[in-house]
Amino acid sequence: MLFGEHGRPVKSASRPLKQYYPDNGWVEHDAEEIWRATLACCRQVLKGIPVSKVAAIGVTNQRETTLIWDKKTGKPLHKAIVWQDRRTAERCAALEAKGWGKKIAAKTGLLLDPYFSATKLEWLLKHVKGAREKAARGEVLFGTMDCWMIWKLTGGRVHASDVSNASRTMLLNLKTLDWDRELLRLFGVPRAMLPDVRDSAGDFGSAEKKLFGAAIPILGVAGDQQAASIGQACFAPGDVKSTYGTGCFVLVNTADKITHSRNRLLSTALYRRGKTKQYAVEGSIFIAGAVVQWLRDALAIIPTAPASEAEAKRAKPSEGLYFVPAFTGLGAPYWNPNARGAILGLTRDSGRAEIIRAALDAVCYQTRDLLDAMAQDMRHAGLKRLTRLKMDGGMVANNWFCQRLADITGLAVERPVVTETTALGAAYLAGLGAGIFKDTKAIARHWALDRRFTPRMKKAERDRLYKGWRAAVARVL
Ligand code: ADP
């Protein structure tokens, strides 16, 4: 995406990527394909635009996805292991049984789960022939997708990542924001293969002249959810955003303090710029927009995702009907990989519209699960109460869903003009680095409201409905 200095999108391009599922619960990507697709998109967007006008590149990416490549040839030694990949579940369980969970949470802010990069990297070093020996000789590099893009853009000159991405590897000490020696030893990772950890609005070298006709500096890098928080201008403690794409990710800014959750949420680095370090607490729901996809593709009861809105509007209230979309287990705050989905409370007059509505409701209830957990953590940390929720992602085009979210959470829900906040956040960071924005205050001034949804439901009703949701979840667990 190309953004103007006013923070509005100018042009964009996209390419689908092939998904590889080599085994049950395994998910891989071809890193060379990601690079080729990215390059093609950049060139498409720059067509007809003088490169000299481009101030800087910002990079944002799905986090945790793990790649190793040959330092000399630049060739990946294996496909990238994607964040969703569960192949190291057993290894995580074994580490948990040995008591590592607590220590890892204290050091990294993360839960011992295959989601994060460390056990994926360990798996690669163990299973790719010769990888461990080569890595020990300093001939292999590790990176998440930001790091790989930077390395490719700079023609192999820069091997670096930013704090927000590094904090998802489970190898970074969240306090020092540097690689943790004890964890490197635990996972058998030679330090020489790890990237330099830099500021999110920092110097990552320049994209080679031969790629776009002129060198373009790379000045901003952040993982997707942190980037979305920046795109939503969540710069003050207690500022919270919720992104509704395939899954849903809620992040709350906890300022320069690491807030360790008592409710199984994650602590993570939000960004670093010079002396300013910001942290966040994060909760994730695995299935958000994906449940709408399921209604469309598996049940085929809606032709398109947006058609869910009219159906939900015409549905009967159907009190007691709940859809728990635990297709791949439940994420925060339940963290149960074995739970599976269910529709509960069906009656003779439940139909298509009612099931669609229950599916959208589920995304609202799960958001409330996270917000309640967050509110407790924030109280403990002495941070101010959550009062409003900034939302973005594909699902927020659905006005019925937005209103329902306000009703179920009891918070004012705000939809910005630019809902592509992930890319916008990366552009803002690059703009900070390039001096287009003086500081985060200047960025915050660009945030513009499209529409605000205020709760219309009475508290008693909200609480009654939510109680029913908790009971439905309990049955699935
Ligand atoms: P991602 O970045 O994870 O691919 P997006 O932010 O592009 O996701 O959002 C796409 C998701 O939003 C899809 O899962 C789709 O089902 C859902 N979606 C898109 N439009 C609507 C809508 N009008 N109502 C409900 N869900 C929608």
Residues whose N, C-alpha, C, O or C-beta is under 5 A from the ligand:
A	BS01	ADP	Y244 G245 T246 G247 G289 A290 V292 Q293 A305 P306 S308 G393 G394 M395 A397 N398
